[in-house]
Amino acid sequence: MQTQQISPGLITRGFTPPLSLSDFGLIAFDMDSTLINIECIDEIADAVGRKAEVAEITEATMRGEITDFKESLRRRVALLAGVPEAALEAVYAERLQLNPGAETLIRTCQAAGLKTLLVSGGFTFFTDRLCERLGLDFSRSNQLEVVSGVLTGRVLEQSWGDICDGEEKRRMVQLTCGELGIEPRRAIAVGDGSNDLPMMAVAGLSVAYHAKPAVRAKAMVSIEAGGLDRLLEVLL
């Protein structure tokens, strides 16, 4: 498959740029380390002195060394038992930032008529706030159980299931495309970890952002330097 370096830190595979942004109807983003600069679960764990322990599991999962995302998430969330809900607010207010170019890319896609989806193995506490802040159209993520203002260490069942893993990300992209009346080939999927590969595989354009090696190797666009808005260098 033909690979090209369009410019330093921007690699394309399997197509000849540029593509037309108007050919797409949906752009789907992973959240942690893709749309935003942190892994939220790692930062929450910092509140109880368990960041290193949780981050080690997160990193192994994103590299694809731990293949059962649901079990990985349950293990990590269990380590959050006893964290006050206020710690989540502190993570959002003090540590979470949009990655460079995120807002530019989103606003450009919205202006071109694309709908936006935030689909995450992270948590509704953060996705809900980002959707409101950025005007995103759809989201799917996991809900932490909170009792008396404290995390219990469990993830709540939702109407669609329990944990948003790679297969649920894929399914959500396909469901959203169906709701919009478009084929998945008219979707763009942006991610960085192994659990993003299923949705990237069904999308018409797959984008790796400062991603793990296994993800970079399979993506049609790999942004390895600079911000998310570098995608616009291959989309007109």
Phi, psi and chi 1 to 4 in degrees:
 res  aa     phi    psi   chi1   chi2   chi3   chi4
   1 MET       -  129.7 -171.8  178.0  -68.9      -
   2 GLN   -64.7  129.1 -175.6 -178.9    6.0      -
   3 THR  -118.0  134.0  -60.3      -      -      -
   4 GLN  -130.7  141.5  -53.5  175.6   66.6      -
   5 GLN   -95.8  107.8  179.7  164.3  -64.3      -
   6 ILE   -69.2  -42.4  -58.0  -57.7      -      -
   7 SER  -160.1  168.7   56.5      -      -      -
   8 PRO   -53.0  124.7  -29.3   37.3      -      -
   9 GLY    81.5   10.1      -      -      -      -
  10 LEU  -134.0  112.2 -177.1   66.5      -      -
  11 ILE  -120.4  137.6  -64.5  167.6      -      -
  12 THR  -119.9  156.1   63.8      -      -      -
  13 ARG  -144.4  126.3  179.9  179.9  -69.4  104.2
  14 GLY    84.6    5.7      -      -      -      -
  15 PHE  -153.6  163.5   72.6   98.4      -      -
  16 THR  -106.4  112.0  -58.3      -      -      -
  17 PRO   -68.0  158.5  -16.2   30.7      -      -
  18 PRO   -90.2  158.3   33.3  -35.3      -      -
  19 LEU   -99.1  162.1  -60.3  176.2      -      -
  20 SER   -94.4  124.2  174.8      -      -      -
  21 LEU   -59.3  -31.3 -169.0   55.9      -      -
  22 SER   -69.3  -11.7   62.3      -      -      -
  23 ASP   -78.9   -9.2  -72.9  -19.9      -      -
  24 PHE  -109.4  152.0  -63.5   93.2      -      -
  25 GLY  -120.6   -8.9      -      -      -      -
  26 LEU  -149.0  139.5  175.0   70.9      -      -
  27 ILE  -125.0  126.2 -175.8  164.3      -      -
  28 ALA  -111.6  130.7      -      -      -      -
  29 PHE  -115.9  135.0  -67.1   94.5      -      -
  30 ASP   -68.4  159.8  167.8   54.9      -      -
  31 MET   -98.5  -69.5 -179.7  175.2   68.2      -
  32 ASP   -65.7  126.6  -63.3   84.2      -      -
  33 SER    66.3    5.4  -62.1      -      -      -
  34 THR  -116.4  -73.0  -60.9      -      -      -
  35 LEU   -74.5  -32.5 -170.7   64.5      -      -
  36 ILE  -120.8  169.2   63.6  172.9      -      -
  37 ASN   -87.6   -6.2   64.5  -40.5      -      -
  38 ILE  -127.7  166.6   59.0  173.0      -      -
  39 GLU   -98.0  107.2  -67.3  -75.9  -21.8      -
  40 CYS   -57.1  -40.4  -68.9      -      -      -
  41 ILE   -63.6  -35.4 -167.5  167.1      -      -
  42 ASP   -65.4  -40.2  -62.2   -6.6      -      -
  43 GLU   -72.0  -34.7  -58.0  -54.2  -42.0      -
  44 ILE   -63.4  -42.4  -62.5  167.6      -      -
  45 ALA   -62.2  -25.6      -      -      -      -
  46 ASP   -61.1  -26.4 -158.9   22.0      -      -
  47 ALA   -65.2  -22.2      -      -      -      -
  48 VAL  -118.8   20.7  -74.6      -      -      -
  49 GLY    69.0   26.3      -      -      -      -
  50 ARG  -120.3   21.5  -52.2 -165.5   84.3  160.8
  51 LYS   -60.0  -47.1 -179.3  175.4 -179.9  177.8
  52 ALA   -61.0  -41.1      -      -      -      -
  53 GLU   -64.7  -46.0 -173.4  176.6   -3.6      -
  54 VAL   -70.1  -42.8  170.0      -      -      -
  55 ALA   -61.6  -34.3      -      -      -      -
  56 GLU   -63.5  -41.0 -176.1  177.4   -3.4      -
  57 ILE   -69.0  -42.1  -58.1  170.8      -      -
  58 THR   -58.3  -49.2  -59.7      -      -      -
  59 GLU   -62.3  -43.8 -177.6   68.6   13.3      -
  60 ALA   -64.1  -35.0      -      -      -      -
  61 THR   -69.7  -44.6  -56.4      -      -      -
  62 MET   -67.1  -30.8  -66.8  -56.4  102.0      -
  63 ARG   -75.5  -13.3  -72.4 -164.8  -57.8  -99.2
  64 GLY    91.3    7.8      -      -      -      -
  65 GLU   -76.9  -30.9  -64.6  163.7    8.6      -
  66 ILE  -104.4  113.7  -62.8  174.7      -      -
  67 THR   -92.2  -18.7   56.4      -      -      -
  68 ASP   -92.6   93.2 -172.5  -22.8      -      -
  69 PHE   -63.3  -39.3 -179.0   86.5      -      -
  70 LYS   -61.1  -46.0  -70.2 -171.7  176.9 -174.9
  71 GLU   -66.6  -39.4 -179.3   57.1   28.7      -
  72 SER   -59.8  -44.8  164.2      -      -      -
  73 LEU   -66.5  -42.2 -172.9   69.4      -      -
  74 ARG   -60.1  -40.8  -70.8 -170.8 -175.1  100.9
  75 ARG   -61.7  -44.2  -79.3  173.2   58.2 -166.6
  76 ARG   -71.2  -41.9  -73.3  176.0  -74.2  158.3
  77 VAL   -65.0  -35.7  169.6      -      -      -
  78 ALA   -58.8  -30.8      -      -      -      -
  79 LEU   -74.8   -9.2  -64.7  171.3      -      -
  80 LEU   -92.3   -1.2  -55.8 -178.7      -      -
  81 ALA   -55.4  129.9      -      -      -      -
  82 GLY    96.2   -8.0      -      -      -      -
  83 VAL   -71.6  129.9  172.2      -      -      -
  84 PRO   -68.9  143.4   22.2  -31.2      -      -
  85 GLU   -57.6  -28.4 -171.4  175.3   20.6      -
  86 ALA   -59.7  -24.9      -      -      -      -
  87 ALA   -66.0  -31.5      -      -      -      -
  88 LEU   -66.7  -41.6  -81.8   66.9      -      -
  89 GLU   -62.2  -39.3 -174.0   60.5   53.3      -
  90 ALA   -65.2  -39.7      -      -      -      -
  91 VAL   -61.6  -45.8  168.5      -      -      -
  92 TYR   -63.7  -44.8 -178.2   80.3      -      -
  93 ALA   -76.9  -33.7      -      -      -      -
  94 GLU  -109.2  -21.8  -60.4  167.9   13.7      -
  95 ARG  -121.2  -29.7  -56.9 -169.6 -175.0 -168.4
  96 LEU   -80.1  127.7 -176.3  153.1      -      -
  97 GLN  -134.1  149.5  -62.7  176.3   13.5      -
  98 LEU   -67.0  142.5  -65.8  174.9      -      -
  99 ASN   -68.0  153.9  -90.1  -32.1      -      -
 100 PRO   -53.7  137.1  -25.8   34.7      -      -
 101 GLY    80.2   -5.5      -      -      -      -
 102 ALA   -61.3  -49.9      -      -      -      -
 103 GLU   -67.6  -37.6 -166.5  153.9    8.7      -
 104 THR   -61.0  -46.0  -63.0      -      -      -
 105 LEU   -63.0  -45.4  175.5   58.3      -      -
 106 ILE   -63.1  -47.1  -72.7  168.8      -      -
 107 ARG   -63.8  -37.3  -61.7  -60.2  178.5 -139.5
 108 THR   -66.2  -43.1  -57.7      -      -      -
 109 CYS   -64.9  -42.6  -71.1      -      -      -
 110 GLN   -62.2  -41.1  -70.7  170.5  -29.5      -
 111 ALA   -65.3  -28.5      -      -      -      -
 112 ALA   -84.7   -0.8      -      -      -      -
 113 GLY    95.7    5.3      -      -      -      -
 114 LEU   -76.2  144.3  -81.2   71.8      -      -
 115 LYS   -85.8  159.1  -63.3  -63.1 -175.5 -178.2
 116 THR  -124.0  139.9   48.0      -      -      -
 117 LEU  -131.0  130.2  166.5   63.9      -      -
 118 LEU  -108.8  114.3 -176.3   56.5      -      -
 119 VAL  -128.6  117.7   58.8      -      -      -
 120 SER  -140.8  144.8  173.1      -      -      -
 121 GLY   -80.6    2.1      -      -      -      -
 122 GLY   -86.5 -147.4      -      -      -      -
 123 PHE  -125.5  148.4  -53.1  116.4      -      -
 124 THR   -59.6  -29.4   54.6      -      -      -
 125 PHE   -52.8  -39.5 -176.2   92.5      -      -
 126 PHE   -91.5  -41.6  -57.7  101.3      -      -
 127 THR   -64.4  -38.4   57.0      -      -      -
 128 ASP   -60.8  -41.9  -71.6   -7.6      -      -
 129 ARG   -69.4  -38.7  -75.8  159.9  175.3   74.7
 130 LEU   -69.8  -37.6  -72.8  168.0      -      -
 131 CYS   -61.5  -42.6  -75.4      -      -      -
 132 GLU   -67.7  -42.7 -177.3  175.1   -1.0      -
 133 ARG   -64.5  -38.2  174.8  175.8  170.6 -177.4
 134 LEU  -104.1   -4.6  -63.9  167.8      -      -
 135 GLY    69.6   35.9      -      -      -      -
 136 LEU   -76.0  150.6  -54.1 -178.7      -      -
 137 ASP   -87.5  -36.3  -61.5  -67.0      -      -
 138 PHE  -139.2  154.2  -52.4   96.7      -      -
 139 SER  -154.3  157.7   70.3      -      -      -
 140 ARG  -149.7  130.7  177.9  146.4  -64.4  175.7
 141 SER  -163.4 -176.8   57.3      -      -      -
 142 ASN   -97.5  148.7  -55.6  -56.1      -      -
 143 GLN  -112.2  120.3 -172.6  171.1   -0.1      -
 144 LEU   -75.6  139.3  -66.4  167.5      -      -
 145 GLU   -80.3  130.0 -176.8  178.7   57.1      -
 146 VAL  -125.6  128.1  179.0      -      -      -
 147 VAL  -127.5  125.5  175.5      -      -      -
 148 SER    53.1   40.0  -59.1      -      -      -
 149 GLY    77.3   13.0      -      -      -      -
 150 VAL  -132.2  139.4  174.8      -      -      -
 151 LEU   -68.7  136.2  -87.1   61.2      -      -
 152 THR   -89.1  -15.4   65.6      -      -      -
 153 GLY    91.5   15.7      -      -      -      -
 154 ARG  -127.9  157.1  -69.4 -171.9  -68.6  -88.1
 155 VAL  -104.8  135.5  178.2      -      -      -
 156 LEU   -82.2  145.1  -71.3  173.1      -      -
 157 GLU   -67.9  139.9 -174.9   89.0   10.8      -
 158 GLN  -121.2  176.7  -62.1 -176.6   69.4      -
 159 SER   -61.5  -29.3   59.6      -      -      -
 160 TRP   -92.9  -12.6   48.1  -94.5      -      -
 161 GLY   148.9 -162.5      -      -      -      -
 162 ASP  -103.2  -50.1   56.4   -8.6      -      -
 163 ILE  -129.8  132.9  -71.0  175.8      -      -
 164 CYS   -84.3   97.4 -175.7      -      -      -
 165 ASP  -104.8 -166.6   61.1   -4.2      -      -
 166 GLY   -60.0  -41.6      -      -      -      -
 167 GLU   -68.0  -35.8  -75.0  -53.1  -54.5      -
 168 GLU   -69.1  -35.3 -175.3   59.0   30.7      -
 169 LYS   -60.4  -46.7  -71.9 -172.6  174.7 -166.8
 170 ARG   -59.0  -46.9  175.1 -167.0   58.1   76.4
 171 ARG   -63.2  -38.9 -167.0  173.2   79.3   92.0
 172 MET   -67.2  -38.5 -174.9   59.5 -178.6      -
 173 VAL   -61.6  -45.3  168.0      -      -      -
 174 GLN   -66.1  -41.6  -67.6  174.2  -43.1      -
 175 LEU   -63.5  -41.9  -75.2  171.5      -      -
 176 THR   -66.4  -40.9  -54.4      -      -      -
 177 CYS   -60.0  -42.2  -73.6      -      -      -
 178 GLY   -61.7  -41.1      -      -      -      -
 179 GLU   -64.4  -33.2 -173.4  172.0  -27.7      -
 180 LEU   -85.6   -8.8  -64.1  173.3      -      -
 181 GLY    73.6   31.9      -      -      -      -
 182 ILE  -125.8  158.4   62.5  173.4      -      -
 183 GLU   -78.7  150.5  -65.4  -65.6  -36.2      -
 184 PRO   -57.1  -23.9  -29.0   37.0      -      -
 185 ARG   -64.6  -14.1   61.1 -178.0  173.0   79.9
 186 ARG   -96.4   17.2  -67.0 -169.8   57.7 -153.9
 187 ALA  -108.7  147.6      -      -      -      -
 188 ILE  -110.0  132.4  -58.0  168.4      -      -
 189 ALA  -121.7  128.2      -      -      -      -
 190 VAL  -120.9  125.6 -171.5      -      -      -
 191 GLY  -157.7 -179.1      -      -      -      -
 192 ASP  -135.4  -17.9   74.5  -65.1      -      -
 193 GLY  -116.8  170.3      -      -      -      -
 194 SER   -61.9  -28.4   63.1      -      -      -
 195 ASN   -74.2   -3.7   62.3  -36.7      -      -
 196 ASP   -91.2  -13.5  -63.3  -45.3      -      -
 197 LEU   -61.1  -38.8  -72.4  171.2      -      -
 198 PRO   -60.6  -42.0  -29.2   38.5      -      -
 199 MET   -73.4  -32.0   72.6  170.4  178.9      -
 200 MET   -66.4  -31.6  -68.1  167.4   70.5      -
 201 ALA   -69.2  -28.9      -      -      -      -
 202 VAL   -95.0  -12.2  -61.7      -      -      -
 203 ALA   -80.0  155.0      -      -      -      -
 204 GLY   -71.8  -26.0      -      -      -      -
 205 LEU  -138.1  119.9 -177.2   65.1      -      -
 206 SER  -106.4  135.2   55.4      -      -      -
 207 VAL  -129.1  124.3 -177.9      -      -      -
 208 ALA  -100.1  129.5      -      -      -      -
 209 TYR  -116.0  111.2  179.8   70.6      -      -
 210 HIS    42.0   51.7  -66.9  -93.4      -      -
 211 ALA   -94.3  170.3      -      -      -      -
 212 LYS   -67.2  152.2  -59.2  -62.7 -178.5  -76.5
 213 PRO   -51.9  -42.3  -29.8   37.3      -      -
 214 ALA   -63.9  -29.5      -      -      -      -
 215 VAL   -79.9  -43.7 -178.2      -      -      -
 216 ARG   -56.8  -39.3  -67.3 -160.3  -55.2  -92.4
 217 ALA   -66.8  -23.8      -      -      -      -
 218 LYS  -106.0  -13.1  -66.5 -175.8  177.9 -179.5
 219 ALA   -77.4  148.8      -      -      -      -
 220 MET   -75.8  -28.4  -63.8  170.4   67.2      -
 221 VAL  -130.1  130.5  178.9      -      -      -
 222 SER  -122.4  115.1 -178.1      -      -      -
 223 ILE   -93.7  109.0  -59.5  170.1      -      -
 224 GLU  -112.2   -4.3  -61.5  175.2   10.5      -
 225 ALA  -150.5  144.3      -      -      -      -
 226 GLY    86.4 -168.9      -      -      -      -
 227 GLY   -97.3  176.9      -      -      -      -
 228 LEU   -60.9  -28.7  -79.5  162.6      -      -
 229 ASP   -67.8   -8.3   55.1  -20.9      -      -
 230 ARG   -64.4  -19.2  -65.6 -153.7   66.8 -168.1
 231 LEU   -57.2  -30.5  179.4   58.4      -      -
 232 LEU   -68.4  -10.6  -61.0  172.3      -      -
 233 GLU   -72.3  -18.3  -66.9  178.9   34.1      -
 234 VAL  -115.0    4.7  -59.3      -      -      -
 235 LEU  -126.9  124.9  -72.5  168.3      -      -
 236 LEU  -112.0      -  -62.8  179.8      -      -
